[in-house]
Amino acid sequence: MPKFVDCFKNEITLSQQRWIHIIQEHPEVKEYIKEIETVLKDPDLIKESKKDREVYLYYRFFKEILKGKYIIVVVKKIMLSFVVTCYITDRIKEGDIIWEKK
């Protein structure tokens, strides 16, 4: 199980089960597994999910991915925080901003 450290120094795990889910649902992410660490460690923006206050959405824009897209890493923040999913998008979801790069 890979473990990452986010910009707040929180440890976040990515289980094999979640990784299988990610690459089945969002196969385009498979080649960007290294970028997950970058998104968590140095995001452009973090938002709180509108559906679950324990879920944070980490965004980082990559101009070289599909002519400019965000990778979003969705993290459940509980005692043992973990990656729920990850995908590529061109828009930022609604929700309260937790942190923003200045």
C-alpha positions as CSV (number, residue, x, y, z in Angstrom):
1,M,0.0,0.0,0.0
2,P,1.6,3.3,-1.0
3,K,1.6,6.0,1.6
4,F,1.7,9.7,0.8
5,V,2.2,12.8,2.8
6,D,-0.1,15.7,2.0
7,C,0.7,19.4,2.3
8,F,-0.5,19.4,5.9
9,K,1.9,16.5,6.8
10,N,-1.0,14.0,7.0
11,E,-0.3,10.4,6.0
12,I,-2.6,9.2,3.3
13,T,-2.8,5.6,2.1
14,L,-3.8,4.2,-1.3
15,S,-4.9,0.6,-0.9
16,Q,-4.6,-1.9,-3.7
17,Q,-8.5,-2.2,-3.7
18,R,-8.9,1.6,-4.3
19,W,-6.2,1.6,-7.0
20,I,-8.0,-1.2,-8.8
21,H,-11.2,0.8,-8.6
22,I,-9.5,3.9,-9.9
23,I,-7.9,2.3,-12.9
24,Q,-11.2,0.4,-13.7
25,E,-13.3,3.5,-13.5
26,H,-10.7,6.1,-14.7
27,P,-8.2,4.1,-16.8
28,E,-6.6,7.4,-18.1
29,V,-5.1,7.9,-14.6
30,K,-3.0,4.7,-14.7
31,E,0.0,6.4,-16.3
32,Y,-0.1,9.3,-13.8
33,I,0.3,7.4,-10.5
34,K,3.4,9.4,-9.7
35,E,1.4,12.6,-10.0
36,I,-0.9,11.6,-7.2
37,E,1.9,12.2,-4.7
38,T,2.5,15.7,-6.3
39,V,-1.2,16.6,-6.1
40,L,-1.3,15.7,-2.4
41,K,2.0,17.3,-1.5
42,D,1.7,20.4,-3.6
43,P,-2.0,21.0,-4.6
44,D,-3.3,24.2,-6.3
45,L,-6.6,24.0,-4.3
46,I,-8.3,21.8,-1.7
47,K,-12.0,21.8,-1.3
48,E,-14.4,20.1,1.1
49,S,-16.9,17.8,-0.4
50,K,-20.5,19.1,-0.4
51,K,-21.7,15.5,0.3
52,D,-19.3,14.5,3.1
53,R,-17.4,16.9,5.3
54,E,-14.7,14.2,5.9
55,V,-13.9,14.1,2.2
56,Y,-11.4,16.5,0.7
57,L,-10.8,17.2,-3.0
58,Y,-7.1,17.9,-3.9
59,Y,-6.7,19.6,-7.2
60,R,-3.6,20.4,-9.3
61,F,-3.4,21.6,-12.8
62,F,-1.0,20.0,-15.3
63,K,-0.7,21.7,-18.6
64,E,0.9,18.6,-20.2
65,I,-2.0,16.3,-19.4
66,L,-4.6,16.1,-22.1
67,K,-3.8,19.7,-23.3
68,G,-4.3,21.1,-19.8
69,K,-6.4,19.3,-17.1
70,Y,-6.6,18.9,-13.4
71,I,-5.8,15.7,-11.5
72,I,-8.2,15.5,-8.6
73,V,-7.4,13.2,-5.7
74,V,-10.3,12.5,-3.4
75,V,-9.3,11.7,0.2
76,K,-11.4,10.5,3.1
77,K,-10.0,12.3,6.2
78,I,-10.5,10.1,9.2
79,M,-8.1,8.5,11.7
80,L,-6.4,6.7,8.9
81,S,-6.9,8.9,5.8
82,F,-7.1,7.2,2.5
83,V,-7.5,7.9,-1.2
84,V,-11.1,7.2,-2.3
85,T,-10.6,7.9,-6.0
86,C,-8.6,9.9,-8.5
87,Y,-9.5,11.2,-11.9
88,I,-8.7,13.9,-14.5
89,T,-11.1,16.8,-15.0
90,D,-11.3,20.2,-16.6
91,R,-13.4,21.8,-13.9
92,I,-13.4,22.3,-10.2
93,K,-16.5,21.1,-8.2
94,E,-18.5,23.2,-5.9
95,G,-17.7,23.1,-2.2
96,D,-16.0,25.1,0.5
97,I,-12.3,26.0,-0.1
98,I,-10.1,24.5,2.6
99,W,-6.8,25.7,1.2
100,E,-5.6,27.6,-1.9
101,K,-2.1,28.1,-3.3
102,K,-1.3,31.8,-3.3
